[in-house]
Amino acid sequence: MDFPRSSVIKSADYDPDAHTLDVMFRSGRHYTYFDVPEQIFDFLIVAPSAGEYFNTQIRDQYASREHR
């Protein structure tokens, strides 16, 4: 899903079977977050500020891996 109004997040996709959240940032960095409940993704896509929601509810809350 694209985030055209976000200055931080370019796109994010959720895999409900694996409970993973893939986030592509406008900086070009790409991370996968693990064991993320689907509700977190649902809230991310409707948040008034996706970047702020990401920073407070996802970034330091879930294990992640950067793709290079």
C-alpha positions in Angstrom: 0.0 0.0 0.0 1.4 3.4 -1.0 1.4 6.3 1.4 1.4 9.4 -0.9 0.7 11.9 1.9 3.5 10.6 4.2 6.9 12.4 4.1 8.5 9.4 5.8 6.9 6.2 4.6 6.7 5.4 0.9 4.8 2.1 1.2 4.0 -0.7 3.6 2.6 -4.2 3.1 1.4 -6.8 5.6 1.6 -10.6 5.4 -1.2 -11.9 7.7 0.1 -15.5 7.6 3.7 -14.6 8.6 2.7 -11.6 10.8 5.3 -9.5 9.0 5.2 -5.8 8.1 7.4 -4.6 5.2 8.0 -0.9 5.2 9.7 1.1 2.4 10.9 4.5 3.5 11.2 7.5 1.2 15.0 7.4 2.1 15.1 4.2 0.1 15.6 2.0 3.2 13.4 -1.2 3.5 12.7 -3.0 6.7 10.7 -6.1 7.7 9.1 -6.1 11.1 8.3 -9.4 12.8 5.4 -10.7 14.9 3.3 -7.6 14.1 -0.4 -8.0 14.9 -2.6 -7.2 11.9 -4.4 -4.5 13.9 -1.2 -2.5 14.0 -1.1 -2.4 10.2 -4.8 -1.5 10.1 -4.1 1.5 12.4 -1.0 2.5 10.4 -3.0 2.8 7.2 -5.6 5.1 8.8 -3.4 7.1 11.1 -3.5 10.9 10.5 0.4 10.8 10.5 1.8 7.4 9.3 5.3 8.5 10.3 4.3 9.5 13.8 2.3 6.3 14.3 5.2 4.2 13.0 7.7 5.9 15.3 5.6 5.5 18.4 3.9 2.1 17.8 6.2 0.1 15.5 9.8 1.2 15.2 11.1 0.2 18.6 8.3 -2.3 19.5 9.1 -5.1 17.0 12.2 -7.0 15.9 13.3 -5.9 12.5 15.7 -6.6 9.7 16.9 -4.2 7.1 17.0 -5.3 3.5 20.1 -4.2 1.6 
